[in-house]
Amino acid sequence: MDLIPDQMERPKYPKSTWLIIIFEFCERFTYFGLKTILVLYLTTILKFNGDESTIIYHSFIFLAYFIPVPAAILGDSHWGKFKTVLYMSLVYVVGCIVLTGASIADMFNLDVQKIIALFGLFLISVGTGGIKPCIYAFGGDQFQLPQQEKQLLSYTTKFSFSVYVGGLITAFLMPELRQSVHCFGRDTCFPLAFSVTTVMMFFSIAIFLTGKTMYVMKKPERNGLTRTIGCIFCALRAKITSSVPFKAHWLEYAKEKYTESEISDTKSILDVICVFTAYPVFWSLYELPGSRWTLQATLMNGRVDFLDWTIKPDQIQMLAPLFGITVLVLLEDVFYPMLATIGIRKPLQKLTFCGVLAVIAFVIAALLQFKIVGNTTEIAPGQGHINIYNGFDCNVYLQSKSLHVQNYIGPLEIFNVSHTVVSQDVTSEDIVEITLSFESKCNFVPKNYEFNTTVTIIEGKVISYHLARLNPNTIALNRVGIYDSLVKEKFGYPNFRILFDYTFDFIDNITLIKADHNSLTSYSLSLFNWMDFNAIKVGKYNISYNGKMFATPTMDIIPATFYTLTLQRNGDKMDVRLFSKDEGNYIHLMWQLPQYLFMSIADIIFMVTVVKFAFTEAPTSMKSFIAAASLSTMAFGNVLVIIISTMGIKNQAYEFLLYSGLMLADTLLLAYFSVVYRSKNTVITDAITLNENTMNETTGFD
């Protein structure tokens, strides 16, 4: 008696897929390890600014997700998947070696180091991009479908799990290696971190090769892609030139040269690629935690006192794989049933749900950025503002009829006043007379001495003056620059300037030194030439003069704040005073947790869904190409990030809101696709329907 299909013995789970999963773990460990520390390497070692680093970072990722298209053609039609993965892995490991070499190439100038590093990143992008479209599909080739559909789903989960475990370990380890170890005279050791990723890539190649005799290697079909492209052009040409009556689908005009199977496969490919057009916006948000969120983390306090440990800014990225692993473990038993209870069962419905979570994540990121940046100076229309810093250790009495003030400026204090500008000329500025008199304690001036001078007030501007000595016998009220530029730096770094009297010069060995003994960060007085504001890193600082520390309290420099340090000698003592304006907020790094939580849930559901969607919807001969087309949407997502980064948006919070708005529009597009798209393949849509194993035969879009 013949057995019915359900009674037939199903093939065993292919052991060779475990080697593929281990290979993927090692490769992802390398890739995510490089990504985790790349932005800080570009900014701190290669000295690119925030926008330049973001552009390079996302260009690197763009190439990594664009290369899969030609690599998939090689895998499907020429080399085969096994050879493509192997050859691209060799390119990958060479790139790792080059990047490691660039990080220790101190014998070259900075420009040469940049070129070497960028070349290494190029090779790594080519290598990882060449692997991406083939490795999952190569694992899928080890299964017999449709008999092993459930085992394929299990493989998909394990494959994704390896990605996130690799990402979790490396996101914790790489920042520790680059920060906790010092090498080559720096307070970081990027060469060590890069070396570890290189070793892991060598190991992954060795693991992959051990299974060569176990793998099922399907022969490449050389005409798969060319036949598909030919079918499309043949149908378009026939539709334009033919007098044949209207057909149900325009591809049916190609029936004279192409079989029903080829036309059906082409329909499938075009329908799937149409859905792919909704992916890039999500992927642009998916990649931003590695760049923009990491730069946001540099402004936050990562100290965990009870562990006596500090979370590094790039280390917070480990939340993404940590949440990802949690979601993966609970995906089939918790998340899919929960989504099913609210009617979310189809793949595209799940993608729409992920879009909603991504919108929420970036709204939270924007609110957090607003909190970090804090308030800014607002000057009422028609008014100007002046600050006067008293550089003396005695009271100075200020009088001005025009300003309507009669006030004492305390020793080493600041006085500020607003004034309505009455001038109607083009410059909109008033020249105001003031008189300064000094108390008897001010022994450097004659008794009852009055200093008459003028100050300039410009509408809509803040101008600072420093009362100090030009020489032992001359007092001056020095204007500090043209006016104070109090526009906060886009990435929220604190701004610092130093005001001093004639007893100091820029050639003096005065240095700001980070109080952290593990840090070698310092800023020389020469950086603050012309007494302008300059961006510095967040942290605690001491002042060193000729190698000796000033006996002053440690300065706690927080984000998005303008600092003015005054230095002067009064008699035999050194007076140091720090003023702050428009203070930001130094909040704990774990406030990023909510945005990572929402984005990570969205990431894992989105990624698992699109990987399986691409594989099950693709014709047999085009699986690598469709996987590559899906991956290429990540490339275009990174192009979107590059474009937005070049737009010059001055406030990072507004940029986050822009991404939220784009994702909201994209979510509506995904919702539309979820209504009109119908699958042609066996798709297990959620954990509730795992036992049904039914075949959908409907076609394309409604």
Secondary structure, DSSP 4 states (H G I P E B T S, - for coil): -PPPGGGSPPPPPPTHHHHHHHHHHHHHHHHHHHHHHHHHIIIIIS---HHHHHHHHHHHHHHHHHTHHHHHHHHHHTS-HHHHHHHHHHHHHHHHHHHHHHHT-TTS-HHHHHHHHHHHHHHHHHHHHHHHHHHHHHHHTTS-TTTTHHHHHHHHHHHHHHHHHHHHHHHHHHHHHHHHS-BTTBS--HHHHHHHHHHHHHHHHHHHHHTTTT---PPP-TTHHHHHHHHHHHHHHHHHH--SPP-SSGGGGGTTTS-HHHHHHHHHHHHHHHHHTTHHHHHHHHHGGGTHHHHHHTTSB-EEGGGTEE--TTGGGGHHHHHHHHHHHHIIIIIHHHHHHTT--SHHHHHHHHHHHHHHHHHHHHHHHHHHH-------TTEEEEEEEE-SSS-EEEEETTTTEEEEE-TT-EEEEEEE----STT-EEEEEEEEEE-TT-TTS-TT-EEEEEEEEETT-EEEEEEEEEETTEEEEEEEEEEE--PPPTT---EEEEEE-TT--TTS-EEEEES-TT---EEEGGGGGGG--EE--SEEEEEEETTEE-SSPPEEE-TT-EEEEEEEEETTEEEEEEEEES-----BGGGGHHHHHHHHHHHHHHHHHHHHHHHHHS-GGGHHHHHHHHHHHHHHHHHHHHHHHTTT-S-HHHHHHHHHHHHHHHHHHHHHHHHHB---S----SGGGTTT-------SB-
